[in-house]
Amino acid sequence: MLADACAERDLTDRVPAAFPASMRLYDYAASANCFKVRLLLALLGVAYERVPVDIFAGDTLTDAYGAINPARETPVLELDDGRTLPESAAILAYLADGTPFLPDDAFGRAQVLRWLVYEQTAVVPAIGGLRFRLVTGRLAPGDPEEQRRREAGLEVLALLDDELAAGPFLVGARATIADVAVYGYVHVAGEAGYDLSAFRAVEAWLARITALPGYVADLEPYAPNARPSAGRSIYD
């Protein structure tokens, strides 16, 4: 409990780095990859312009969007000098620089990087990928691919539960972008059919994240055009 209290006091004294005078976030409201960036911006108290991008209406397939991000994915952060930064992990690292959400010491930063890599290579494909495919009707319970992703997700949750049983956050005594990144898809794991009550340390960690000053919960559900053959996107 003392560690939790100290962590929250540290975050109330956060001082954002010298951000550009204005920033734009190209953003799909139902993507947890985008939500992670919005969450960090809210925790930092940083103003920005949100540019809605409807992935399944073909918005990312245009030449104009391809110039912003050739991978045609969201999110993308655009700085006031016109430079653009895609990939949620890269955006989190940029925004967290010089703030309490990125440790000062090299080992702490390396530990954060470890979790950013793990989030994209294990958490997203298993939990995030399963959620997307079940919610949009691309998979049904019991499908072989559904079972494969479910088992992978259970392994992820078990690993996280073991890690979080040893401390309040993933890296050290206060929240970092490691927590913000992993929280994105884990906090909606129930939508993929996972029972988080079996992972008590994960549940307690989720509650600690929601208690952070500035926390927002604005992840939207997938729209009907996200279903197979209902729209146009790189995912169809």
C-alpha positions as CSV (number, residue, x, y, z in Angstrom):
1,M,0.0,0.0,0.0
2,L,2.9,2.4,0.8
3,A,4.4,1.8,-2.6
4,D,1.0,2.5,-4.3
5,A,0.7,5.8,-2.3
6,C,4.2,6.9,-3.2
7,A,3.6,6.1,-6.8
8,E,0.5,8.2,-6.9
9,R,2.3,11.2,-5.2
10,D,5.1,11.0,-7.7
11,L,2.7,11.2,-10.6
12,T,0.8,14.2,-9.2
13,D,4.1,16.1,-9.5
14,R,4.8,15.1,-13.1
15,V,6.3,17.7,-15.3
16,P,5.8,17.0,-19.1
17,A,8.8,17.4,-21.3
18,A,9.0,20.4,-23.7
19,F,6.4,19.3,-26.2
20,P,5.8,21.0,-29.5
21,A,3.3,23.9,-29.5
22,S,0.8,21.7,-31.2
23,M,0.4,18.0,-32.0
24,R,-2.1,16.0,-34.0
25,L,-3.0,12.4,-33.3
26,Y,-4.4,10.4,-36.2
27,D,-6.6,8.1,-34.3
28,Y,-9.1,5.3,-34.6
29,A,-11.3,5.4,-31.6
30,A,-11.8,1.6,-31.2
31,S,-8.1,0.7,-31.4
32,A,-6.4,0.1,-28.1
33,N,-3.1,1.0,-29.8
34,C,-4.6,4.5,-30.2
35,F,-6.1,4.4,-26.8
36,K,-2.7,3.9,-25.2
37,V,-1.5,7.1,-26.7
38,R,-4.6,9.0,-25.7
39,L,-4.3,7.6,-22.2
40,L,-0.7,8.8,-21.8
41,L,-1.5,12.3,-23.2
42,A,-4.3,12.5,-20.6
43,L,-2.0,11.4,-17.8
44,L,0.5,14.0,-18.8
45,G,-2.1,16.7,-19.2
46,V,-0.9,17.5,-22.7
47,A,-3.2,19.2,-25.2
48,Y,-3.4,17.9,-28.8
49,E,-5.7,17.8,-31.8
50,R,-7.4,14.5,-32.4
51,V,-7.9,13.6,-36.1
52,P,-10.4,10.8,-36.4
53,V,-9.4,8.0,-38.9
54,D,-12.0,5.4,-39.8
55,I,-9.9,2.4,-40.6
56,F,-12.8,0.4,-42.0
57,A,-14.2,3.2,-44.2
58,G,-11.0,3.1,-46.2
59,D,-9.5,6.3,-44.6
60,T,-6.0,4.7,-44.4
61,L,-6.1,3.5,-48.0
62,T,-5.9,7.0,-49.5
63,D,-2.8,8.5,-51.0
64,A,-2.9,11.3,-48.5
65,Y,-2.8,8.9,-45.5
66,G,-0.2,6.8,-47.2
67,A,2.0,9.9,-47.2
68,I,1.5,10.2,-43.4
69,N,2.1,6.5,-42.7
70,P,3.1,4.2,-45.6
71,A,2.1,1.2,-43.3
72,R,-1.5,2.7,-43.4
73,E,-2.0,2.0,-39.7
74,T,-3.0,4.1,-36.7
75,P,-2.0,5.8,-34.5
76,V,0.3,8.5,-36.0
77,L,1.5,11.5,-34.1
78,E,2.2,14.6,-36.2
79,L,4.4,17.4,-34.7
80,D,4.0,21.1,-35.4
81,D,6.9,21.0,-37.8
82,G,5.2,18.4,-40.0
83,R,7.2,15.4,-38.9
84,T,5.2,12.2,-38.3
85,L,5.7,9.4,-35.9
86,P,3.8,6.1,-36.3
87,E,3.7,3.0,-34.0
88,S,2.2,3.3,-30.6
89,A,5.3,2.2,-28.7
90,A,7.5,4.8,-30.5
91,I,4.9,7.5,-29.7
92,L,4.7,6.5,-26.1
93,A,8.5,6.6,-25.8
94,Y,8.6,10.1,-27.4
95,L,5.9,11.5,-25.2
96,A,7.3,10.0,-22.0
97,D,10.9,11.3,-22.5
98,G,11.7,13.6,-19.6
99,T,8.6,12.6,-17.6
100,P,8.2,10.2,-14.7
101,F,6.7,7.7,-17.1
102,L,10.2,6.8,-18.4
103,P,12.9,6.0,-15.9
104,D,16.0,8.1,-15.8
105,D,18.5,5.2,-15.5
106,A,19.6,3.0,-18.4
107,F,18.4,-0.2,-16.8
108,G,15.0,1.1,-16.0
109,R,14.6,2.4,-19.6
110,A,15.7,-1.0,-20.9
111,Q,13.1,-2.7,-18.7
112,V,10.4,-0.4,-20.1
113,L,11.6,-1.3,-23.6
114,R,11.4,-5.0,-22.8
115,W,7.7,-4.5,-22.0
116,L,7.0,-2.4,-25.0
117,V,8.4,-5.2,-27.2
118,Y,6.5,-7.9,-25.3
119,E,3.3,-5.9,-25.5
120,Q,3.5,-5.8,-29.3
121,T,4.8,-9.3,-29.9
122,A,2.7,-11.2,-27.3
123,V,-0.1,-9.2,-25.7
124,V,-1.4,-7.7,-28.9
125,P,-1.4,-10.8,-31.1
126,A,-3.0,-13.0,-28.4
127,I,-5.4,-10.8,-26.4
128,G,-5.9,-7.9,-28.8
129,G,-6.0,-10.1,-31.8
130,L,-8.5,-12.5,-30.3
131,R,-10.7,-9.6,-29.1
132,F,-10.8,-8.0,-32.5
133,R,-11.6,-11.3,-34.3
134,L,-14.4,-12.4,-31.9
135,V,-16.0,-9.0,-31.6
136,T,-16.1,-8.4,-35.3
137,G,-17.1,-11.9,-36.2
138,R,-13.9,-13.0,-37.9
139,L,-13.6,-16.0,-35.5
140,A,-16.1,-18.0,-33.4
141,P,-15.6,-19.7,-30.0
142,G,-14.1,-23.1,-30.6
143,D,-12.4,-22.3,-33.9
144,P,-8.9,-23.8,-34.0
145,E,-7.4,-20.3,-34.4
146,E,-9.5,-19.0,-31.6
147,Q,-8.2,-21.7,-29.3
148,R,-4.6,-21.0,-30.3
149,R,-4.9,-17.3,-29.5
150,R,-6.8,-18.0,-26.3
151,E,-4.1,-20.3,-25.0
152,A,-1.5,-17.8,-25.9
153,G,-3.5,-15.1,-24.1
154,L,-3.7,-17.2,-21.0
155,E,0.1,-17.6,-21.0
156,V,0.4,-13.8,-21.2
157,L,-2.0,-13.2,-18.3
158,A,-0.2,-15.8,-16.2
159,L,3.2,-14.2,-16.8
160,L,1.8,-10.7,-16.0
161,D,0.2,-12.0,-12.9
162,D,3.5,-13.4,-11.6
163,E,5.3,-10.2,-12.4
164,L,2.7,-8.0,-10.8
165,A,2.5,-10.2,-7.7
166,A,6.1,-8.9,-7.0
167,G,5.4,-5.2,-7.3
168,P,2.7,-2.6,-7.9
169,F,3.7,-1.8,-11.5
170,L,5.7,-3.5,-14.3
171,V,8.9,-1.4,-13.8
172,G,9.6,-0.1,-10.3
173,A,7.3,1.5,-7.8
174,R,5.4,3.8,-10.1
175,A,3.6,3.6,-13.4
176,T,5.6,3.9,-16.6
177,I,4.7,3.6,-20.3
178,A,5.3,-0.1,-19.9
179,D,2.1,-0.1,-17.8
180,V,0.2,2.2,-20.2
181,A,1.2,0.0,-23.2
182,V,0.2,-3.3,-21.6
183,Y,-2.9,-1.9,-20.1
184,G,-4.3,-1.0,-23.5
185,Y,-5.5,-4.5,-24.5
186,V,-5.4,-6.3,-21.1
187,H,-8.0,-4.0,-19.6
188,V,-10.5,-5.2,-22.3
189,A,-9.5,-8.9,-22.1
190,G,-12.9,-9.7,-20.8
191,E,-14.3,-8.8,-24.3
192,A,-12.2,-11.7,-25.6
193,G,-13.7,-14.0,-23.1
194,Y,-11.0,-14.1,-20.5
195,D,-12.0,-14.3,-16.8
196,L,-9.6,-11.9,-15.1
197,S,-10.8,-12.9,-11.6
198,A,-8.4,-15.8,-12.0
199,F,-5.5,-13.3,-12.1
200,R,-5.7,-11.4,-8.9
201,A,-2.5,-9.4,-9.3
202,V,-3.5,-8.3,-12.7
203,E,-6.9,-7.2,-11.4
204,A,-5.3,-5.1,-8.7
205,W,-2.9,-3.6,-11.2
206,L,-5.8,-2.6,-13.5
207,A,-7.4,-0.8,-10.5
208,R,-4.1,1.1,-9.8
209,I,-4.0,2.3,-13.4
210,T,-7.6,3.6,-13.3
211,A,-6.7,5.5,-10.1
212,L,-3.9,7.4,-11.7
213,P,-4.5,11.2,-11.9
214,G,-5.8,12.2,-15.3
215,Y,-6.9,8.7,-16.2
216,V,-9.5,8.5,-19.1
217,A,-11.6,5.6,-20.4
218,D,-12.5,6.5,-23.9
219,L,-11.9,3.3,-25.9
220,E,-15.0,2.9,-28.1
221,P,-16.6,-0.3,-29.4
222,Y,-16.0,-1.4,-33.0
223,A,-18.5,0.0,-35.4
224,P,-20.6,-2.2,-37.7
225,N,-18.3,-1.5,-40.7
226,A,-15.5,-3.4,-38.9
227,R,-17.2,-6.7,-39.6
228,P,-15.9,-8.8,-42.5
229,S,-16.9,-7.4,-46.0
230,A,-18.7,-4.5,-44.4
231,G,-15.9,-1.9,-45.1
232,R,-12.6,-1.4,-46.8
233,S,-9.3,-1.7,-44.9
234,I,-5.9,-3.3,-44.8
235,Y,-7.5,-6.0,-42.6
236,D,-9.8,-7.3,-45.3
